[in-house]
Amino acid sequence: MSTYEIVMGLEVHVELSTKSKIFCGCSTEFGGAPNTHVCEVCSGMPGTLPTLNRQVVEYAIRAGVATNCEITHYNKFDRKNFFYPDMPKAYQVSQLYLPICRNGHVDITVDGRTTHIGIHEIHMEEDAGKLVHDPWDDCTLVDYNRCGVPLIEIVSDPDFRSAEEVVAYLEKLKAVLQYLGVSDCKMQEGSMRADINLSIRPVGQAEYGTRTEMKNMASLKAISRAIAGESKRQIELLKEGGKVRQETRRWDDNKGHSYAMRSKEDAQDYKYFPEPDLIPIEIDRDHVERVRASLPELPEAKRDRYIREYGLPEYDADILTGSKYLVVIFERTVELCSNPKDASNWIMTDLLKMCNDAQILPEDMHFSQDSLGAILKMVSEGKINRGTGRKVFAEVFANDVDPEVYVAQHGLVQVSDSGSIEPAISEVLAQNQKAVNEYLAGNEKNFQFLVGQSMKALRGKADPQVVREVLLSLLEKCERPS
């Protein structure tokens, strides 16, 4: 048993899904050509003045209410002063003294144990630009498209004791924020990033150890590896009689090591002062209650309803409700096919396997939410069998085809007429006389072989039940070997 325990707090940066930036009208769209979503305001030109995007405040309130925070009815912005190439103004507009949300919490469950994670605050701020390191020309370029994209920063209390708890918390935050519609939380695009403040202390010690911070972690797997690597480094350092320095470190996931970047700054190092160009924000209690009443059904409530109303296993309900994108597919499929368990089975087996094979997340799927329901409806109506349905679904997933059009164009409509099926099966029996004789002699395994050959001859388009019935009928007419 280890004599040390890990203590962690998280700062989670979430880009909000507004169409324009926090203080100007520039686009927040991801992936534009470098420095094309930039104007005088977000590039920090002298003499420009910011104008607050009202939607940013609305989204921050929604996030705060959903995470059990108190909403600060009188809050304001502050300037955080520092110079770095990706921050052209040499300061960031943030909230230090009166953040919009405070004193919240999120409960997570890991290995059957529920842990209460405190949320110290949620504040609004603007994002920085992005540095692009060019190894060919040995230089660093700056893309300011991200400058001014609105963020909320969710600052937790130091309540985490394991990587599993951190991952569970991030997954829950991601699902809640996606359900709320305040962010797509695409970690692969930087829409959700976590700074990990980590320290080590002997088990039973009340005082915290010296913490380090690993910034801008944007992968759950990398976060788990970073926690394991940095905690091991600190433990080994303490065992050798050394001291942990308070510093910001960069985690290199390829090498499995963290590297010191700079000493860790405290609030006084940033020389915060009230933002002079933005007036304070006043939020009345009635408005907060209207926001609370407008919240959608959130993951836990939806999970419980799926178990109660649809009879889904807890595991399936957990997976489905863990992603807003899976929920959209599931609920639309149920609406179209009226079979929740069948819809869940196809998503849990076929769809998640295709996502895994393609190495994409549910939020990156690009097919119509009506497609799976259309396939299941065709299966239930006998137009196609399940094997054909799975082949069609694979095409839907890869190329977003219309399943009904695809079935018609490729002649995949199921043949259920025994008169049309019988000639093909008779030919199969004639070509596989040995298997027929062995079946008639009592070897039941050969029946499945003959079913498979019959389905192959009918190119998978026949109703399997009708094939079995016709096959049995024809075999009964065969002369048994002496």
VENDAWO-V26762 format. One record per run of one state. SS is the DSSP state (~ for helix, > for strand, _ for the rest). FROM is the first residue (numbers start at 1). TO is the last residue. Records with the same first field share a line. If there is no record, write none. Layout:
# VENDAWO-V26762
SS: FROM-TO / FROM-TO
This chain:
# VENDAWO-V26762
_: 1-3 / 16-19 / 21-26 / 28-53 / 67-69 / 72-73 / 76-77 / 82-83 / 85-86 / 88-90 / 95-100 / 111-112 / 127-129 / 135-138 / 147-149 / 157-159 / 161-162 / 181-186 / 190-191 / 203-211 / 218-219 / 240-246 / 253-256 / 264-266 / 271-272 / 275-280 / 283-284 / 295-298 / 311-313 / 322-323 / 338-339 / 359-361 / 365-370 / 381-385 / 400-402 / 410-414 / 416-417 / 432-432 / 441-444 / 458-461 / 463-463 / 478-482
>: 4-15 / 20-20 / 27-27 / 70-71 / 74-75 / 78-81 / 84-84 / 87-87 / 91-94 / 101-110 / 113-126 / 130-134 / 139-143 / 150-156 / 160-160 / 192-202 / 212-217 / 247-252 / 257-263 / 273-274 / 281-282 / 415-415 / 462-462
~: 54-66 / 144-146 / 163-180 / 187-189 / 220-239 / 267-270 / 285-294 / 299-310 / 314-321 / 324-337 / 340-358 / 362-364 / 371-380 / 386-399 / 403-409 / 418-431 / 433-440 / 445-457 / 464-477
